[in-house]
Amino acid sequence: MRVPAEAYAPSSRPYDGLPDVEYPFHDRDIIVTACGRICMQRKKINVSTVLAGQRLGVKEVDNGIWIVSFMQYDLEYIDLEQRTLQTIDNPFGTRLSPMS
């Protein structure tokens, strides 16, 4: 039996990272800070360090209620008055493989 180091082969395709993400239907773009926050109307809101450095789209859907999107996925709602987050159901869904 071979160990993983013996089976490894580097990819022949270079990784160029994510393409530039634009949000034409959102009110504005915000870049997530290194500590996982976005700043809106002088309020700091924790999003996630996983998205650090990424551009998010935000759109006001009601008075003081904003929806936050990453690429084509809506992530959460932000209530700026209360500084609260309301998550949206997992956009990726659960994937259950059938038992064989």
C-alpha positions in Angstrom: 0.0 0.0 0.0 1.3 3.5 -0.9 1.4 6.4 1.4 -0.2 9.7 0.3 3.2 11.4 -0.4 3.9 8.6 -3.0 0.6 9.1 -4.8 0.6 13.0 -4.8 1.1 14.8 -8.1 0.9 18.6 -8.4 -1.9 20.0 -10.6 -0.9 21.0 -14.1 -3.5 23.9 -14.0 -2.5 27.1 -12.2 -4.9 28.5 -9.6 -5.8 32.1 -10.3 -8.1 32.7 -7.4 -11.7 33.9 -7.5 -12.7 36.2 -10.4 -13.5 39.8 -9.6 -17.0 39.7 -8.0 -19.5 42.5 -8.9 -22.9 43.2 -7.4 -24.8 45.3 -9.9 -28.2 44.7 -8.2 -26.9 45.7 -4.7 -26.7 49.1 -3.2 -23.0 48.8 -2.4 -20.0 46.6 -2.1 -18.1 46.1 1.2 -14.8 44.3 1.8 -14.6 42.1 4.9 -11.8 43.1 7.2 -9.0 40.7 8.3 -10.9 40.3 11.6 -14.1 39.3 9.8 -16.1 42.5 10.2 -17.9 44.9 7.9 -18.5 48.5 8.7 -21.8 50.1 7.7 -23.0 53.5 8.8 -20.3 53.7 11.5 -21.3 50.4 13.0 -19.1 47.3 13.1 -20.8 44.0 12.3 -19.1 40.6 12.7 -19.6 38.5 9.7 -16.9 35.8 9.6 -13.1 35.5 9.3 -13.7 32.9 6.6 -14.7 35.8 4.3 -11.8 38.1 5.3 -10.6 40.1 2.3 -13.6 39.2 0.2 -16.0 41.6 -1.4 -19.7 41.3 -0.3 -22.8 42.9 -1.7 -25.3 44.6 0.6 -28.8 45.8 -0.3 -31.4 47.5 1.8 -34.6 45.4 1.7 -36.5 47.3 4.4 -35.9 50.3 6.6 -32.6 49.5 8.3 -32.7 45.8 7.2 -29.9 44.8 4.8 -29.3 41.6 3.0 -25.6 40.5 2.7 -24.6 38.4 -0.4 -21.4 36.6 -1.4 -21.3 35.9 -5.2 -24.8 34.6 -6.0 -25.5 33.4 -2.4 -27.6 35.4 0.1 -25.9 34.9 3.5 -27.7 36.9 6.1 -29.9 39.8 7.1 -28.5 42.7 9.2 -30.6 44.9 11.4 -28.5 48.0 11.8 -30.5 49.5 14.6 -30.2 46.4 16.8 -26.9 45.3 15.3 -28.2 41.8 15.0 -27.7 39.1 12.3 -30.4 36.8 11.0 -28.9 33.9 9.1 -30.6 32.6 6.0 -31.0 28.8 5.4 -27.9 27.1 4.1 -27.7 28.1 0.4 -25.8 25.0 -0.4 -28.3 22.7 1.3 -27.6 19.3 2.8 -26.3 16.6 0.6 -27.2 13.2 1.7 -25.9 10.3 -0.3 -28.1 7.2 -0.5 -26.9 4.2 1.4 -26.0 1.4 -0.8 
